[in-house]
Amino acid sequence: MFNKKLALLTTAVLAFGIIASGCGAKATTTDSGKATGSTTQADTQTANTEKDAAPKETKVGEAVKVGSLTVTATKVSAKTKIGDNEYLQKTTEEKFIVINLAIKNGDKEARTLDSSMFKLIGTDGTEYEPMSDADMYVNKPENMLFFAKINPGLTKKANIAFEVPKGSKGFKLEAASGIGFEAGETALINTGK
């Protein structure tokens, strides 16, 4: 008895889903009156939202506003070894892209910064996360980005490092407007590397 009720409920939910997915679809036609396919209102809204939400793009040395933060990539370098301290260095057979950043808090309250707000995007769309241990190799303790607080009106200078394949180039840095609930907006910075 229970299995029959469960089967009936499942069938009803599936039928409702099929019917609901067909609602709102409309055929589009060409000038000759031939149908070319169907487009739903949701598809159109999604396409418009994606077009409107295209991230701002700038280049090294130019400031870009992302939410209440202003981010400037001041210098970009490619290296095979990071770390100025002879006892605290890291090497790779690939390459490191190290980006010097200046991040200004334009909000009315303190903001939390972290390297996870950034990612490097290759020409083919491949996304590279910052190295989790790089903070200690490329920053002094006062410049580290690991959940760093920054008060309103202040600028934090820090470096961020990514490990990428040796022959790769054409990267863009994607900067987010924050972490957690403060995230949402992004901007791109052409690294020239």
KOLNUBA-172032 format. One record per atom (N, C-alpha, C): x, y, z. Coordinates in steps of 0.2 Angstrom, whole numbers, plus 5000, padded with zeros to 4 digits. Each point is the difference from the previous one (the first is absolute). Example, Ala and Ser with C-alpha at 12.3 -4.5 7.8 and 13.67 -1.06 7.14 Angstrom:
KOLNUBA-172032
506649725039;499650065000;500450065000;499850054996;500450065001;499650055003;
This chain:
KOLNUBA-172032
500449945000;499650065000;500450065000;500550005004;500550065001;500450014993;500249954997;500450004994;499550034994;499449985000;499550034995;499950075001;500050035006;499950075002;500650044998;500649975001;500650034998;500150004993;499849954996;500150004993;499550054997;499450015003;499550054997;500350075002;500250015005;500350075002;500650014995;500449964999;500650014996;499850014993;499549974997;499750014994;499750074999;499650025005;499750065000;500550065000;500649995004;500550055000;500350014993;500249944997;500350004994;499650034994;499349985001;499550034995;500050085001;500050025006;500050075001;500650044997;500649965001;500650034998;500050014992;499849944997;500050004993;499550064997;499450015003;499550054998;500350075001;500350015006;500350065002;500650024995;500449954998;500550024996;499850024993;499449984998;499850024993;499750075000;499850025006;499750075000;500550054999;499750064997;500550054998;500450004994;500049944997;500449994994;499650034994;500450034996;499650034994;500549994994;499749984994;500449994994;500250074997;500650004998;500250074996;500149984993;499850054996;500049994993;500550054996;500149984994;500550044996;499550054996;500350044996;499650044995;499549964996;500349944998;499649964995;499449965004;500050015007;499449975003;500249935003;500649974999;500249945002;500250005007;499849955004;500249995007;500849995000;500350035005;500749995001;500249965006;499549995005;500149975006;499650035005;500249995007;499650035005;500450045005;499750055003;500450045005;499550015005;500249995006;499650025006;500250075002;499550025004;500150075003;500650005005;500149945003;500649995005;500650004996;500049974994;500650004996;500250074998;499550044998;500250074998;500250045006;499749995006;500250045006;500749985002;500249945000;500749975001;500550034996;499850004993;500550034995;500150075002;499550045001;500050075001;500450025007;499949965005;500450005006;500749994999;500249954996;500749984999;500350064996;499750034995;500250054996;500150065005;499650025004;500050065004;500549995006;500149945002;500549995005;500749984998;500250024994;500749994998;500450045004;500649965003;500450045004;500450064997;500150055004;500550054997;500749984999;500350034995;500749974998;500550065000;500549995003;500650055000;500649974999;500650045000;500649975000;500550025006;500649975000;500450015005;500250085001;500050025006;500150075001;499350055001;499549974998;499350035000;499649985005;499750045004;499649985006;499349984997;499749955003;499349984998;499649995006;499450035000;499549995006;499649944999;500049965006;499749945000;499650005007;499350014999;499650025006;500350065004;500249995006;500250065004;500850005000;500349954997;500750005000;500350024993;500650035000;500350034994;500749955000;500149974995;500549954999;500550034994;500650005002;500550024995;500649945000;500149984994;500649954999;500550054998;500550015004;500650044999;500549974996;500149945001;500649974996;499849924999;500249974995;499949934999;500749974997;500249955003;500649964998;500049935000;500449974996;500049934999;500649975003;500049955004;500649985003;500049925001;500649975001;500049935002;500249995007;500150055004;500250005007;499750065003;499649985006;499850065004;500249995007;500150065003;500250015007;500750035000;500050065004;500750035001;500449975005;499749975005;500449975005;500349944998;500749995001;500349944997;499849945003;499750005006;499749945003;499349994999;499750044997;499350004999;499850024992;500249954996;499950014993;499649934997;499750024994;499749944997;500150014992;500249944997;500150004993;499549964996;500050014994;499649964996;500349984993;499949954997;500249994993;499550034995;499550025002;499550044996;500150075001;499550045002;500250075001;499550035005;500250055004;499650045005;499850074996;499450025001;499850064998;499950045006;500450055002;499950045006;499750074998;499550025004;499750064998;500050045007;500350064999;500050055006;499350044999;499750005006;499350035000;500050065005;499550054999;499850055005;499350005000;499749995006;499349995001;499750055005;499650054997;499850055005;499249985002;499950015006;499349995003;499650074999;499550004996;499650064999;499449995004;499949955004;499449995004;500050045007;499550005003;499950045007;500249965006;500249934998;500249965006;500649964998;500349965004;500649964999;499749944995;500549984996;499949954995;500549945001;499849944999;500549955000;500249984993;500750005000;500349984993;500349935001;500049974994;500349935000;500349994993;500549964999;500249984993;499549964996;499549975003;499549974997;499550044996;500150075001;499650054996;500250004993;500649974998;500350014994;500149934996;500050004994;500249944996;500350034993;500449964997;500350014994;499649964995;499950034994;499649974995;500450004993;500149944998;500449994993;499650024994;500350014995;499750024993;499449954998;500149935003;499549954998;499549995005;500050055005;499550005006;500249965006;500649964999;500249975006;500150045006;499849985006;500050045006;500549975005;500550055002;500549985005;499950035007;500049975005;499950025007;500750035002;500050045005;500650035003;500349945004;500750005000;500349955004;499850015008;499849955003;499850015007;500650015005;500649984998;500650015005;500450064997;499850034995;500450054997;500150075004;499550015004;500050065004;500750015004;500249945003;500650015004;500650014995;500049984994;500650014996;500050074996;499450034999;500050064996;499850065004;499949995006;499750065004;500450005007;500150065003;500250015006;499449995005;500149985006;499449995005;499550055000;500250074999;499550055000;499650014994;500349964994;499650014994;499649944998;500049955004;499749934999;499250024999;499749964995;499350004998;499649955004;500349965004;499649945003;499550035005;499350014998;499550035004;500250075003;500350044997;500350065002;499450055000;500050045006;499550065001;500350064997;499650044997;500250074998;499550055001;500250055004;499550055002;499850054994;499450035001;499850054994;500550054999;500150014993;500450054998;500749984999;500249945003;500749985000;500149964994;500750004998;500249954994;500549955003;499949944998;500449945002;500449984993;500750005001;500449984995;500249925002;499949964995;500249935000;500249974994;500349945000;500149964994;499649945000;499949974994;499649944999;500449964995;500049935001;500449964995;499649944998;500149994994;499649944996;500649964997;499949935000;500449964996;499649984994;500450014994;499649994994;500549964995;499849974995;500449964996;500550054996;500649974999;500650044998;499950044994;499749974994;499950044994;499450045000;499650005005;499350045000;500150075000;499550044997;500150075000;499350034999;499950075000;499450034999;499550005005;500250005007;499650005005;499650065002;499549995003;499650065003;499949985007;500150055005;499849995007;499350025001;499649955003;499350025002;500050025007;499850065002;499950025007;499350005002;499849975006;499450005002;499950065005;499450025001;499850065005;500149985007;500149945002;500149985007;500049925000;499949985007;499949935001;499349995003;499849945000;499349995003;499550044997;499650035005;499450054998;500250064996;500750025001;500250064997;500249994993;500049944997;500249984993;499450014996;500150004994;499450014995;500250044994;500550055000;500250034994;500749984999;500250004993;500749984998;500250054995;500750015000;500350044994;500649964998;500250014994;500649974997;500550054999;500649985001;500650044999;500549964995;500150024994;500549974995;500750015003;500349945001;500750005004;500550014995;499949994993;500550014995;500549945001;499949955003;500449945001;499749944997;
